[in-house]
Amino acid sequence: MTPNAHTDPADSPLGKAVATYRDTYAPELLFPISRTPKRAEIGLTAANASGRLPFMGADLWTAFELSWLTPRGKPEVALATFTVPCDSPNIIESKSLKLYLNSFNMSRFDSADAVRATLVRDLSAAAGVYVGVKLVLPDVFDAQPIHELSGLCLDRMDIDCDVFQPAPELLTATFGELPVTETLTSNLLKSNCLVTGQPDWGSVQITYSGPQIDQAGLLRYLVSFRGHNEFHEQCVERIYMDLLTRCRPVKLQVYARYTRRGGLDINPWRTSHPAAAPANVRNARQ
């Protein structure tokens, strides 16, 4: 049964003391939050109603703290990746996901496949669509790569920054000249948790085709999120829509990789056109 989605993140476990951590399987700990209210803030109410969004993509999660017991009581560990489609009705609040994963700690499963099947079932029910799950077992831990986002890094520029709330008016593009195709990156993305105000650190990659975007203005715009309170997924969609509206690219992709908290990282990816999802490869800060 699909859990009821919530619209107020303040009702989630975020920022609240947990008296007792559940260490036996408890799918009811998952806290789905409707995407609709925050999308309405960036003008996507009509798109949601029609079922058509101006982007495709997914939220790519990595769970670094997953453990369970074999039928004989021996602990097993794994990394897990979750792919939540961006057209899911709900996001899953991250602390609730951490608490849910902790509930596997003293639970017995017949196999890693049984763990994966359980994760698929529960996360899909919470998100409202099928959620892809992959387990990475210890015998391939050593093969897990670390790689920085590719592209021209904006952080090389020595600029003045004095705006620390999202300011789309900082975005400009050169219209009337030949279009360009380029990939730009920054490690200076920082926002704050919508509920607790704790800092969320990230790196962002923007790939586009169209009028050339002013790079200094783009970097100042990305820095302007530094005082902004919003979940990762919502920040990336706001960046995408501001770029789409102000710079009018023909093609656009926005991909952010955020540092982990509580053993989880969330890496939203939005694209204007069908494309293969980025490889879920962590960077040095993750």
Secondary structure, 3 states (H helix, E strand, C coil): CCCCCECCHHHCCCCCCCCCCCCCCCHHHCCEEECHHHHHHCCCHHHHHHCCCCCEEEEEEEEEEEEEECCCCCEEEEEEEEEEECCCCEEECHHHHHHHHHCCCCCECCCHHHHHHHHHHHHHHHHCCCCEEEEECHHHHHHCCECCCCCEEHHHCCCCCCCCCCCHHHCCEECCCCCEEEEEEEEEEEEECCCCCCEEEEEEEEEEEECEECHHHHHHHHHHHHHCECCHHHHHHHHHHHHHHHHCCCEEEEEEEECCECCEEEEEEEECCCCCCCCCCECCCC
